[in-house]
Amino acid sequence: MDKLEQIFSRQKELDAHIIDKRNLAGKYTPQEWIQKKCLALIDETAELLNEVNYKWWKNPKEINKDAIGEELVDMLHFWVSMCIDAGLTAADVHNIYMQKNQENHNRQNGKSKKEGYAAE
């Protein structure tokens, strides 16, 4: 099992545990779960912003790499969970990523059929 597959597997286990412990089975559709987790992802993103001194009106604080890592992993938890709710596997995510990454390179190099990305 590769690392991404392991992350997906562990997230499935955690999601099942939470659903069982909190009596949430059948309470939400996959779409509703994605909506809820998207909101949670936004919240985790805000927590990450608080770690990287985005408030220009406040005195900056020292960057805490561990706290940043924790917030990024919190975001990953919700992101992977949404992938699972959407029916995507680790292999699906890898394949989609590779295709989109190639397209992003093509866009930056002016080789995409989609207009508006070529560097001038």
C-alpha positions as CSV (number, residue, x, y, z in Angstrom):
1,M,0.0,0.0,0.0
2,D,1.5,3.3,-1.0
3,K,1.4,6.4,1.2
4,L,-1.6,8.0,-0.4
5,E,-3.6,4.8,-0.3
6,Q,-2.6,4.5,3.4
7,I,-3.9,8.0,4.1
8,F,-7.2,7.2,2.3
9,S,-7.5,3.9,4.3
10,R,-6.9,5.6,7.6
11,Q,-9.4,8.4,6.8
12,K,-12.1,5.8,5.9
13,E,-11.5,4.2,9.3
14,L,-11.7,7.5,11.2
15,D,-14.8,8.6,9.3
16,A,-16.5,5.3,10.1
17,H,-15.5,5.6,13.8
18,I,-16.9,9.1,14.0
19,I,-20.1,8.1,12.4
20,D,-20.5,5.2,14.7
21,K,-19.5,7.0,17.9
22,R,-21.8,10.0,17.2
23,N,-24.7,8.0,15.8
24,L,-24.6,9.7,12.4
25,A,-25.2,6.7,10.2
26,G,-27.7,7.6,7.4
27,K,-28.1,11.1,8.7
28,Y,-26.5,12.9,5.7
29,T,-26.2,12.2,2.0
30,P,-22.7,12.1,0.4
31,Q,-23.5,15.6,-1.0
32,E,-24.4,16.9,2.5
33,W,-21.2,15.4,4.0
34,I,-19.2,17.2,1.3
35,Q,-20.9,20.4,2.1
36,K,-20.2,20.0,5.8
37,K,-16.6,19.0,5.2
38,C,-16.1,21.9,2.8
39,L,-17.2,24.3,5.6
40,A,-14.8,22.5,8.0
41,L,-12.0,22.8,5.4
42,I,-12.7,26.6,5.2
43,D,-12.5,26.8,9.0
44,E,-9.1,24.9,9.0
45,T,-7.9,27.2,6.2
46,A,-8.7,30.2,8.4
47,E,-6.8,28.6,11.3
48,L,-3.8,28.2,8.9
49,L,-4.1,31.9,8.0
50,N,-3.9,32.8,11.7
51,E,-0.6,30.9,11.9
52,V,1.1,32.8,9.0
53,N,0.6,36.4,10.1
54,Y,-2.0,37.5,7.5
55,K,-3.3,40.3,9.8
56,W,-1.2,43.2,8.7
57,W,-2.8,45.4,11.4
58,K,-1.2,43.2,14.2
59,N,2.3,42.7,15.3
60,P,3.7,39.6,13.6
61,K,4.4,36.6,15.7
62,E,7.1,34.0,15.2
63,I,6.1,31.3,12.7
64,N,5.4,27.9,14.3
65,K,6.2,25.3,11.7
66,D,4.6,22.5,13.8
67,A,1.3,24.5,14.1
68,I,1.3,25.1,10.3
69,G,1.9,21.4,9.7
70,E,-0.9,20.5,12.0
71,E,-3.4,22.9,10.3
72,L,-2.3,21.6,6.8
73,V,-2.9,18.0,8.0
74,D,-6.3,19.0,9.4
75,M,-7.1,20.3,6.0
76,L,-5.9,17.1,4.4
77,H,-8.2,15.1,6.7
78,F,-11.2,16.9,5.4
79,W,-10.0,17.0,1.8
80,V,-9.4,13.2,1.7
81,S,-12.7,12.6,3.5
82,M,-14.5,14.6,0.8
83,C,-12.7,12.6,-1.9
84,I,-14.0,9.4,-0.3
85,D,-17.5,10.9,-0.1
86,A,-17.3,11.7,-3.8
87,G,-16.4,8.1,-4.6
88,L,-12.7,8.8,-5.5
89,T,-9.9,6.4,-4.6
90,A,-6.3,7.3,-4.0
91,A,-5.6,5.9,-7.5
92,D,-8.3,8.2,-8.9
93,V,-6.9,11.2,-7.2
94,H,-3.4,10.4,-8.4
95,N,-4.6,10.0,-12.0
96,I,-6.6,13.2,-12.0
97,Y,-3.7,15.0,-10.4
98,M,-1.2,13.8,-13.0
99,Q,-3.6,14.9,-15.8
100,K,-4.3,18.3,-14.3
101,N,-0.7,18.9,-13.5
102,Q,0.3,18.2,-17.1
103,E,-2.5,20.6,-18.2
104,N,-1.2,23.3,-15.8
105,H,2.3,22.9,-17.3
106,N,0.8,23.1,-20.8
107,R,-1.1,26.3,-19.8
108,Q,2.0,27.9,-18.5
109,N,4.0,27.0,-21.6
110,G,1.3,28.2,-24.0
111,K,0.5,24.7,-25.2
112,S,-3.0,24.4,-23.8
113,K,-6.2,24.7,-25.9
114,K,-7.6,26.9,-23.1
115,E,-6.7,30.5,-23.6
116,G,-5.5,33.2,-21.2
117,Y,-2.6,31.3,-19.5
118,A,0.4,31.9,-21.8
119,A,3.1,34.0,-20.2
120,E,3.8,37.1,-22.2
